Amino acid sequence: MRQRSLTAVVLAAVLAATTGCTVERHWGGNTNTGGSGKAKVGLVTKTDTNPYFVELRNSARAAAQANGADFNALAGQFDGDNDGQVRAIENLMQQGVNTILITPSSSTGVLKAIKDARDAGVLVIALDTATEPPDAVDATFATDNFAAGEQQGAYVKAALKGVPPKLLMVDGTAGSSVDTQRHGGFLKGIGLTDGSPEIKGHTAANGDQSLAQQGMENLLQRSTDINAVYSMNEPMGRGAYAALKARGLTGQIVMGSIDGGCEGVQNVKDGQYAATVMQFPKKMAEQGVLAAVEYAKTGKKPTGFVNTGSAVITDKPLPGIESHDTAWGLQNCWGGAK
């Protein structure tokens, strides 16, 4: 028994080192299929440091504990670490999970590993980020990211009050369905297309605040004649704001974002950007775990896309835009004390 316990400890350490992951719990054994009774849930997030994925992980862990399920969380080392996520899936299968919840860094970068898991009888649910094709997983529980982008774009358009936009765009990770959908939704909401001359530049920042600041600084070297900024998420919104503030441009810009973290809602309250679109990672995580418990008990799998909702948060409400103020946002945000 002493040797077995030592082996388990060593294995957990190796998993953390090789995947850059957070290990919440370890168990052994072969993969279990649905109907076996005991839910063994593995979560794979893009990173284990982004507050959004920390909230997702903590909510999934709490839901697993509340429902008597085993739980283990692994993550890539950075947003876009497909290889790390593939190793995490393989490790979870070796540990005997019967459900894997995953936020894929790339919508196509982990498809083979997902197929291998499903072929072995593991239920695979995408959280937050859809795969391409969507039916590569059994089901997706996520924000409708196109709709969230459209909400941001419609708000920015309304806030400009008829003035033509002069827009800079801070995008996320190329190849991610979240990035593609939010970008496209924003353009629809503001009434532009990718080829519109109103778009004065864009930068890809992989969800990172520092990269967003650097990218925005580079864009502003070309021109400061802008009045609108799109940011794919709140960390990148903060990075863009820092660059704009350094140039003394914040007063002329309408900027929106998407996430709904407590820090982001506070940013809106403090005037760093005009609005953010809140999503609900706790709901994604809880619904994913409940589906895992049901699968373990009965073998029943969820299917299709489940929209977990989004809401515009702003202290500057505009006609035709449904929204909540930051007081409501701070009561319903994630990633901080309420």
VENHULIN-V395370 format. One record per residue. SS is DSSP state (hx for helix, st for strand, lp for the rest). PHI is phi in whole degrees, 0 to 359 (* if undefined). NEAR is the number of other C-alpha atoms within 12 Angstrom. Layout:
# VENHULIN-V395370
((SS PHI NEAR) (SS PHI NEAR))
This chain:
# VENHULIN-V395370
((lp * 7) (hx 298 8) (hx 294 9) (hx 297 12) (hx 297 14) (hx 296 12) (hx 298 16) (hx 296 20) (hx 295 19) (hx 298 15) (hx 299 23) (hx 299 31) (hx 295 20) (hx 295 19) (hx 300 33) (hx 296 28) (hx 289 20) (hx 276 24) (hx 249 34) (lp 61 30) (lp 248 37) (lp 260 34) (lp 255 34) (lp 274 30) (lp 197 30) (lp 233 32) (lp 217 29) (lp 248 24) (lp 113 16) (lp 280 19) (lp 301 34) (lp 258 34) (lp 261 35) (lp 297 31) (lp 88 23) (lp 280 24) (lp 104 21) (lp 264 28) (lp 279 39) (st 238 48) (st 253 54) (st 248 51) (st 247 54) (st 238 53) (st 255 52) (lp 293 49) (lp 218 38) (lp 248 33) (lp 243 24) (lp 301 29) (hx 305 29) (hx 298 39) (hx 283 40) (hx 297 31) (hx 298 33) (hx 300 43) (hx 295 46) (hx 296 31) (hx 292 30) (hx 295 42) (hx 297 34) (hx 296 25) (hx 294 29) (hx 296 34) (hx 298 23) (hx 292 16) (lp 249 26) (lp 70 22) (lp 258 33) (st 288 36) (st 215 41) (st 216 45) (st 240 47) (st 235 45) (st 206 47) (lp 290 40) (lp 279 29) (lp 202 27) (lp 293 32) (lp 108 32) (lp 278 31) (hx 297 34) (hx 299 28) (hx 297 35) (hx 289 46) (hx 298 38) (hx 297 30) (hx 296 47) (hx 300 47) (hx 298 33) (hx 295 38) (hx 295 49) (hx 296 40) (hx 297 25) (hx 276 33) (lp 94 33) (lp 291 46) (lp 247 48) (st 219 56) (st 241 58) (st 257 54) (st 220 54) (lp 255 53) (lp 295 51) (lp 296 43) (lp 237 38) (lp 292 38) (lp 238 30) (lp 283 29) (lp 236 38) (hx 295 30) (hx 296 23) (hx 296 31) (hx 296 43) (hx 299 28) (hx 300 23) (hx 294 37) (hx 295 32) (hx 297 20) (lp 273 24) (lp 94 29) (lp 275 43) (st 286 47) (st 239 52) (st 238 49) (st 277 50) (st 248 47) (lp 74 47) (lp 236 45) (lp 281 44) (lp 272 38) (lp 232 25) (lp 283 22) (hx 299 27) (hx 278 23) (hx 293 30) (lp 246 41) (lp 290 37) (st 201 35) (st 230 40) (st 248 42) (st 198 41) (lp 295 37) (lp 286 35) (hx 291 40) (hx 295 32) (hx 295 33) (hx 296 46) (hx 298 43) (hx 296 36) (hx 299 43) (hx 297 50) (hx 297 45) (hx 295 39) (hx 294 45) (hx 299 45) (hx 300 38) (hx 295 30) (hx 291 32) (hx 286 26) (lp 54 17) (lp 89 12) (lp 286 19) (lp 301 21) (lp 288 34) (lp 237 30) (st 252 43) (st 247 43) (st 241 42) (st 252 50) (st 270 43) (lp 262 39) (lp 262 34) (lp 301 26) (lp 93 26) (lp 278 35) (hx 297 35) (hx 299 40) (hx 299 39) (hx 299 31) (hx 289 30) (hx 294 40) (hx 301 44) (hx 295 31) (hx 295 32) (hx 300 43) (hx 299 38) (hx 296 26) (hx 296 27) (hx 271 37) (lp 86 27) (lp 235 24) (lp 233 18) (lp 300 22) (lp 268 13) (lp 293 18) (lp 293 14) (lp 292 25) (st 277 29) (st 268 28) (st 165 31) (st 210 32) (st 220 35) (st 258 35) (lp 237 33) (lp 53 36) (lp 76 42) (lp 256 33) (hx 295 29) (hx 295 23) (hx 296 27) (hx 295 39) (hx 297 32) (hx 297 27) (hx 296 35) (hx 293 43) (hx 301 29) (hx 295 23) (hx 296 29) (hx 288 31) (hx 293 17) (hx 280 15) (lp 197 20) (lp 251 28) (lp 275 23) (lp 225 32) (lp 224 32) (st 211 45) (st 224 57) (st 261 59) (st 235 53) (lp 290 54) (lp 212 49) (hx 289 45) (hx 304 40) (hx 290 42) (hx 298 49) (hx 295 43) (hx 296 38) (hx 297 50) (hx 298 45) (hx 300 27) (hx 292 30) (hx 294 38) (hx 296 24) (hx 297 18) (lp 265 23) (lp 70 14) (lp 252 26) (hx 297 25) (hx 290 19) (hx 258 26) (lp 248 33) (st 256 41) (st 238 51) (st 240 58) (st 208 54) (st 218 57) (st 164 49) (lp 87 48) (st 291 40) (hx 299 35) (hx 295 32) (hx 294 43) (hx 297 46) (hx 297 34) (hx 301 34) (hx 296 39) (hx 300 25) (lp 277 18) (lp 88 26) (lp 290 37) (lp 219 47) (lp 287 47) (st 202 53) (st 228 55) (st 254 53) (st 279 47) (st 245 43) (lp 231 38) (hx 297 39) (hx 299 36) (hx 295 32) (hx 302 42) (hx 295 43) (hx 296 33) (hx 293 34) (hx 296 48) (hx 294 48) (hx 299 35) (hx 294 41) (hx 296 48) (hx 296 40) (hx 297 30) (hx 297 36) (hx 296 33) (hx 282 25) (hx 239 18) (lp 82 24) (lp 281 23) (lp 252 30) (lp 286 28) (lp 221 21) (st 76 21) (st 255 26) (st 245 27) (st 279 27) (lp 268 28) (lp 93 27) (st 203 35) (st 209 37) (st 285 42) (st 243 45) (lp 199 42) (lp 260 27) (lp 235 27) (lp 297 21) (lp 230 23) (lp 302 13) (lp 85 13) (lp 244 25) (lp 290 22) (st 206 28) (st 237 29) (lp 276 29) (hx 290 34) (hx 298 19) (hx 295 22) (hx 299 36) (hx 290 28) (hx 279 21) (hx 240 28) (lp 283 37) (st 237 33) (lp 85 31) (lp 187 20) (lp 290 13) (lp 274 16))
